Amino acid sequence: MSEAGGVFENLPDKRKPGSVETSFKHMEICILNEHGLECHTGEDGEIFLKGKSLGIGYLNEQGAIDRYPDQGLPTGDLGYMDS
């Protein structure tokens, strides 16, 4: 997604099919369920991002900033953390 730029890396010695491996330095990722709570290992939820390279929100039609939630930028993508 253009709002986030680079987020994940797949290191050659740690590749796992279907996985995005680890996040870049200074990027935080959390997976939240439909109630806004952090998902358990293996539980699907929406991916949220936080990091120094991200903005603070979107500029709305009135010229004000609609800030991202405290959890970070909601990607709209589903994912899960594995062990």
C-alpha positions in Angstrom: 0.0 0.0 0.0 1.3 3.4 -0.9 0.7 4.9 2.6 3.1 2.5 4.2 5.9 2.0 1.7 8.1 -1.0 2.5 7.0 -2.9 5.6 8.2 -6.5 5.5 11.2 -8.3 4.3 11.8 -11.9 3.3 15.4 -12.9 4.2 16.8 -15.6 1.9 17.8 -17.9 4.8 14.4 -17.5 6.6 11.9 -17.8 3.7 8.6 -19.6 4.5 6.1 -20.0 1.6 3.0 -17.8 2.2 4.8 -15.7 4.9 6.0 -12.1 4.9 8.6 -12.9 7.5 9.7 -9.9 9.6 9.0 -6.2 9.6 11.6 -3.5 8.8 13.4 -1.8 11.6 11.2 1.0 13.2 8.0 -0.6 11.9 5.5 -2.2 14.4 2.8 -4.6 13.3 -0.1 -5.8 15.2 -3.1 -8.0 14.3 -6.4 -7.0 15.8 -9.7 -8.8 16.0 -13.1 -7.3 15.2 -13.3 -5.9 18.8 -9.9 -4.1 18.5 -8.1 -6.6 20.7 -4.7 -8.1 19.8 -5.2 -11.5 18.2 -3.6 -14.7 19.7 -1.0 -16.6 17.7 -2.7 -18.2 14.7 -5.9 -16.1 15.0 -6.9 -14.1 11.9 -7.4 -10.3 12.2 -6.7 -7.0 10.5 -3.1 -5.9 10.1 -2.3 -2.5 11.7 1.0 -0.7 11.2 3.0 1.9 13.1 6.3 3.4 12.3 8.5 6.4 11.8 7.9 6.3 8.0 4.1 6.6 8.3 2.1 9.7 8.4 -0.4 10.5 11.2 -3.6 10.3 9.2 -5.4 11.3 6.0 -6.3 14.8 4.9 -10.1 15.1 4.7 -12.2 17.4 2.5 -12.3 20.1 5.1 -8.5 20.3 5.2 -8.2 18.7 8.6 -6.3 15.5 9.4 -8.3 12.4 10.2 -5.7 10.7 12.5 -5.1 7.0 12.4 -6.4 5.2 15.5 -3.9 4.6 18.4 -3.3 1.1 17.1 -1.8 2.5 13.9 -2.7 2.6 10.2 -5.5 0.1 9.5 -4.5 -1.8 6.3 -7.8 -3.5 5.6 -5.7 -6.7 5.1 -6.2 -9.9 7.0 -3.3 -11.8 8.5 -2.1 -13.7 11.5 1.1 -14.1 13.5 2.6 -17.6 13.7 5.1 -18.9 16.2 
